[in-house]
Amino acid sequence: MPNTEQKPLGAQISHMLKDRGVDVIFGIPGVHNQEMYRGIEEAGITHVLARHEQGAGFMADGYARATGKPGVAYVITGPGLCNIMTPMGQAYSDSVPMLVISSCLDETAATKGQLHQMKDQRGAAATVCDWSEEARSADAAYTLIDRALTEFETNRPRTKHIQVPIAQLEARAPMPPKRVASEFLGKDGRDVYAVNKIADALKTAKRPIMILGGGATGCSMYGKIATRSGAAVFCTYAGRGIIDGHHPLYLGSTLGRPDSADVLAQADLLLVVGSELAPVDLWRDELGHSCPMIRVDIDASQMHGERQDGDMQIVADAYELMEAVYDALTDHTSQTEWTPAEITATRKRWRTEIEAERPGIPAVADALKACLQDDTMIYSDMTQFAYAAKEIWDMDRPNHWHHPTGFGTLGYATPAAIGGAVARPDKPTMAIIGDYGFHYTMAELGVAVELKLPLPIILWDNGKLKEIEDSMVRAQIAPNAVIAKNPDFCKLAEAFGAYSCAPTSLSQMQDEVVKAFQADGPTLIYVTPEITG
């Protein structure tokens, strides 16, 4: 006999999510979505109370990036949804599986002036996510939730939004269907023709180059493929750690260097795996190559960009495909013309450029990297410190440095790191954020205190919006509106109940970071450019 126990739909949704593997929900309750909170504890789900819906969204994003599981957020009608739209846009642009479930008004056409009323709430959300739908029945809610979770597994993961009318959340509904065990095979990643075309191209190339994006994460074969084929390798920012940073043919995450185009112009084959080759990857219009290009991606829509179309485009799971390519190269001996000395000299030149562009930051980044445990997961913000560090800081494993690359929002790092720390309670997590970005979501520090998270927050304070000031100067605009009065950040952190320190040397900073990982709460580590002397 089927289980016919009825509960308000809001409660049933939490039970369904728990059955589908959701253990944590981020959000803020309100009178409109309170029915969604009826079943959270009963279902055995942990709820993290954010201080602002934007923080809840970034926490869900950080949790999803740390686990690979969907980050789920509950928000209210109107302003609650509007507040989380920035994180929704960030997760959409960076291919993060985030599910936002909101309440909505039952009717908006004939009645005006209702609490939290919007003209078109669903339509507004649709502008920053993969899809936004309204569930007008219990069956529709269950179907949409399963659709979202299935698409996270089988397609490129991107934000989904489901809104449920208040009356439906309150109405009694049958239990959701139990999870059905399914095996999603997806697209065939071992297509013999595609594998042989890539392998043959690598075998005959003298100066092949691989570009590895975030979509290539998870494959351990890339370093071995580079060795067997003699391919030089670039990673995008999202792809850092996919290949060992000490590989002799690794050019780093330096595609944004202007003269990386000159290096790419020397290639006789380009193999791009799991990357959009987006403007935020290149920071120029032309990639720079004139050779054939093979593109591999799970999302066919990403293979067509202005002047970036591949000569061969393969829609497939990158992990399976590249494992098969590696096997096909088993008996191949590289005839590459790339030399380790050439790669080392190029990287050294680019490091010198970065040191000139961002004086002092590389030294601080090197000191910070040297004191971290191997498994530290880092969340960074839109700040000059991160811009420089991402180019010179080689990661020893993939998916351990998260940055708001596409949408590029300020205030991401602190709440996202909280989500990451919740996801990995026994592993080290760290945030890197600028002084201005910290203003955006500083209230979420209270969540880290409440949860007693041992979270070091590196606050880089150069006293201004330095990146904007530099851009204005380059554009011959007299810099204005780039300086805001900052509080005493250490006292502010202490007011929240967090620890704080202001190291005056790199060695002291290292000691404070190590100490922060052992603390019973977050530590704000205040760093200025003067730390290098």
N, C-alpha and C positions, 0 to 999 in steps of 0.2 A: 504494500500500500504506500502511495506517495505521502510524504510528510506535508500536511496541510496547515501546520501551525502558522498563524498570522500575527504579524507585528507591523507597526508603522513602517512604511517604505524606507524612511530615513535610517531606521535601525537595521533593516534588512540589507541595505547597501553595505554597511560596515561588515556584517556577517559574510556577505558575498566576497568582499575584498579580502577578508581574512582567509576564506576558503581558497582564494586564488593566490595566496602567498604574501599578501601585504601585511607587514608587521608594524609599520610606523606610518602615522599620518601627521602632517604639519598643517597648522591652520589657526583660525580664531573663530570662536562661536559667536553667534548673534541671534536675535529673535527670529530671523528668517530661516536660518539653517540649523537651529537647535535640535531639530528632529534627527539630523545626521549624527548628532552627538549622543543620542539615546543608546545606540548599540555599540559604541567604541569599546568601552571597558568590558561589557558583556562578551564581546567577540574576542577579547584578549589582545587588542591592538594598543600600542603605545601612542599617545598623542603628545606632540611637542607644541606648546603654546608660544607662538611668535608674538612679537610686539607690534608688528605691522604686516599686512598681507604680502608686501613686497619681500619682507624677510622670510615669510613662510614659503614663498615660491623659490627663493634662492636656496633655502634649506632643502627643499624637495629636490632641486637640481643637484645640489652637492651630494645628497644621499644617493641619488640615481647614478651619478658619475662614479661614486665609490663602490657601489654594489653591482651595477649593471641591471638592477631591478628598477621598476617604475617608482619614481618619487610621486607621492600622492598628497594633494592639498585640498582642504575643505575651506571654502570662503562663502561670504554672504552675498546677497543680491547687490547690484549697483556698485557702490564705492569699493566693496571688498573685491569684486572681480576686477574693477579698474586698477586697483592697487597691485594686483598680482599679474597684470598684463605685461609689465616689463620683464619679470622672470619668465613668463610664458614665451615672449619673443626671444629671450636669450636661449632658452632650452630648444626652441624651434631651430634657431640658426646654427646651434652647435650639436644638433642630433642627439638630444638627451630625452629619454623616455619620461615625460611628466604628464600625470593625469590630474586635471583640476576639476573638481566637482563643486558646483555652486547651486544655491537656491535661485529662484527667479519668481517674479510676480505671476499670479495666475492669469491676469488679463491686463493689458496696457492700452488697448485701442479706445475703449469707451470710458475708461476711468483715468483721470489725471490727478497729479498731486499726491500720489502714494509715496510712502517711505521707500527710499532707495530706487525710485523709478528711473528707468532709462528709456530712450526711444527704441533702441534695438540692442539689447544686451548680448544676445547670441551673435548678432552680426559684428558687434565691436570685438568680441573675443576671437571671432574667425579671422581677423586681420593679423593675428600674431600666433596662430597655431595651425596645425595640420587640418583639423576640422573641429567645428563647434556645433553641437546638436542639442536639441531639447527633448527630454524624455517625458512624454505626456501620459505614461502609464508605467506600472511596475515592470511589465514585460519589456517595454522599450528601454527602461533603465538597465535592466539586466543584459539585454542584447547589446546595448551600446558599451557597457563596461567590458563585456567579453570581446567585443570588436576591438576596443582600444588595446586591451592586453594582448590579443592575438597579433595585431599589427605591430606592436612593440617587438614581438619576437620574429616576425617574418619580413617586415619592411624596414626601411630606414626609420629609426625611432625619432619621433618628433611629438611635440606637445599636443594633447587632445583635451577638449573641454566638453563636459556634459553639464547641462543645467536642468534642474528638476523643479517644477512649480511647487510652491509652498503647500498647497492643498494636497498634492500627490505625496509629498514627504510625510504629511500627517496621516494620510489615509492608510488603513490597514491593508497589508499586501501579503500574498503567499510567500513562502520561503523561496529564495532564488534557486535555480537549478544547481546541482552539485557540479563541481569541476569535472570535465571529461578529459581523461589523459589522451593527449594527442602528440603525434610526432610531426613536426613541421620540417619538411625536407627542403623547402625553398627552391631556389634556382640551382641547377646542376653546376657545381663548381669544378667538376672533373671532366668537362667536355674535352674529348681527346683532340679534336681539331684545334680548339683554342689553346690548350696546353702545348701542343706541338708547335703552333705558330709562335708563341712566346719563346719557347725553348730554342727553336731554330734561329729566331731573331737574335737572342742573346749569344748563341754560339758563334754567329758570324760577325757580330759587332766588335769593333776594336776600341771604341770609346762609349760604351753604353752608360746611361745614367738612370737610376731609379729614383722616383719621388714617392715617398710614403706618407700618406695622410692618416687621419684618425680612423678611417674605415679599414685600415690594414692592421689595426691593433689585435693582438691575440696570436699572430703567427710568429713562431720562433725560427722560421726558416730564412728570414731576410738576410741576416748576416752571412749565412752559409751560401745563399744564392749569390750574394755580392762576391763572395770569395770564389765560387765556382765559375761565375760569369765574368768576373773582373769589372763589375759595374760600380761606378762611384754612386754615392747615395746622399740625397737630400731628404730631410724630414720636414714636414710642416710643423707648426707649433703643436698641433693636436697629435701629431705622430711621434713626438719625441719619446725615446725609450724603446721604440720598436726594434731598433738596431743598437748594438753596443756602441757607446760613444767612443770607445777606443779602437773600433775597427779601422784599419789603415786607409780605407777608401771612403770613410764617412766625412761628408762636407758640413754636417751640422744642420741645425734648423735656421738656415741662413738664406732662404729663398728671397727674403726681403732686402738683402744687400743689393744695391743697384747693379754692381758688376757681377752678380751671380748670373746675369744674362749672358755675360761673356763666356762663363764656364759652360753654360748650357749650349752655347753656340758651337762648342767644340765636340758635342756629342754626335754620334752617328746613329743612335737609337735612344728613345726616351720611353721608359716604362713607368706609368703613373698608376699607383694602386691606392684606392680609397681616398682620393682627394678631389675636391671641387676645383682646385687651382683658382680659388676665389681671389678677388682683389685684396682681401685682407691677408692672403697668403703671400702675394707677390709685391704689392704696393707699386705696381706699374702695369701698363696696358699689355705689353708683350712679354711672353715667357722668355723668348730669346733664342729658341731653337730653330733649326731649319731642317732637321732630320725627321724621319718617320716617328710617330708617337703612338703607343699602344696604351689605352686607358682601360682599367679594370675597376668596376664599381657595382655595388648592389642596387644603386639608384640610377636608372637610365637617364633620368632628366638632368643629372649632374654632368653628363658627358658632353653637353653642348654649351659652350660658352664663347663669348666673343674672342675669336682668334685662338681658341684653345681646343678645338675639335680634334679628336684623335683620328689617325689614319685607320686604326682598328679599335673598335669599341666592344668590350666584353662585359655583359651584365652577368655577374656571378658573385658567389660568396668568395671573398678574397682569400680567406684562410684555406679553404679546400683547394682552390685553383693554384695558389702559389706552392702549396705542399706538393701538388702533382708536378708543377714546373721544376721544383727542386729535384724530384725523383728523375725527371727527364734529363737533368743535367749530370746525372751520376757519373758518366764516363767522360765528361767534358773537361778539358784542361784549358784554363783561361789563356787567351792571347792578348789580354788587355794592354793598351798603351798608357793607361793611367798609372801613375806611380805614387806610392805613399809619400815620397818627398814633396811631390807636386801638391798633393792634398794638404799636407801639413803646412806648407808655405802659404797656401791660400787661406787656410783657417787662421793662421797667425796674422796675416795682413788684415783680415776682417776683425779680429780681436783688437788690433791696434786702432782701427777705425771706431769701434764701439767705445773704447776707452777715451778717445778724443771727443766723441759726441756726448758721452755721459760720464764726465770725470768722476772718479771715485767709486762709482757703482760696481764695476767689475770686481774690485778688491773686496767690497763688502759682500758681494754675492759669493765669491770664492770662500771667504771665511765662514759664511753661513752654511754653505754646502758641506764644508769640512767637518762641521760639528753635528750633522744630522745622522740619525739611524738610517739604515739602508731602505727600510720600508716606509719612510715618511711620505705622506701624501700632502701635497701643497695646493692651496687655492690662492690665486693672485687676483689683483684688481687692475683697473686701468690706471697704471702709474708708471712713471719712467723707470723705477727700479725693476719692475717686471719686464718692461719692454727690452731692457738691456740683458737682464738675467736669462730670459728665454732663448737668446741667441748664443750665449756662452756656457750655459749650464746644461751639460749633457746628463740625461736621465739614465739610470741603470735598468729601468723597467718601464713598460708602457703604462699609460692611464694613471700616472701618479702626479701630474702637474695639470691643474685645471684652471683655465683662464676664460673670461667672457669674450671670446674671440670675435664672433660674428656681430651680434647686436652691439657689443661693446659698452655695456652699462657700468657706471660707477656704483660702488657700494656692494658689489657682488661678493667679495672675498670673505668678509666676516660671517655672514649667515650661511654661505655655501660651505665654509669650513666647519661650521656647527653641524650642518647636515652630514658632512663627511665623518665627523667625529662620532656622531650618533650611530652611524653605520658601522664604524670600526672601533668599538669601545676599548679594545686592548692594543690598538696600534697607533703610532704617532701621526698626528695631523697638525698642519701649520697654516696660518693665513699670512699673506703679504699684501698690505694695503697702503695707499697714500693718504696724506693728511686730509685732502679734500674728499676723497672717496669714503673715508671713515665717517664723515659727517652724515652721509646718506643713510646709513643703516646702523649707526652707533647704538641705537636702543637695543639691538639684538644681543649686545654684550650681556644684558641681563639674563638672556636665555642660557648662555654658556655658564654664567654664575649659578643659575638655578639648577642646572644639570651637573654641575661640578666637573666640567670638562677640562682636562689638562691640555689646554689649547694655547700655544704661543701665537700671539698676533704681532707680527713685525710691522710697526707703523713708521713708514718712511716720510719724514716731514721736511720738505724743502721750502716750506713757507708760502707756496703759491701753486697755481696751475701751471707748472713749469713747461709742460709739453705745449700748452696753448700759447704761452708767452713766446716760446721759441718759434712756433708756427707763425705768429703775428709778426715777429721780427723778420722772418724769411720773406713774408709777404709785404714787407715795408709798411706795416701797420703799427702805429705807436701802441705798445701793450697797455691795455686797460681792462678792468674787471677780471683780473687774474689773481688778485690777492684778497683773501678773506681773513678776518681776525680769528685765530685759532684759540681754543681754550687750553688750559693746562691739561693735556691729555692724560698724564699720569694721575692727577687728582680726580679727573673725570672717571677713569677706570676704577679707582679706589672707591668712588662714590657708588658705583654699581656693585661693589663687593669683590671686584677682581684684584689681582695682584698687578703691580706695575714696576718698571725700572727704566732708567735712562742711561745705558752704558756709555762710557766715554772712550772706549777703545774696542778694537775688534776682538781681542781676547776676552774682555769682559762681556761683550755681547755673546760670544760663544758659550761662556759659563752660564749666562742667564737663560739662554735657549735650552741648554741641557737641563737646568733646574726647572724650567717651565714645564717640560714634559713629565716631570715627577710631581707636579703640584696637584692640589685637590680643587683646582678651578683654573680659569683662563688667566693668562699673564700678558699684559700689554707691554711690549718691548719697544720703547720709543727711540728711534734712530734718526739722526740728522746727517747731512753730508760732512759735518765737522768730525765725525767719528774716525775718519781716515787721517786726520791731522792736517 
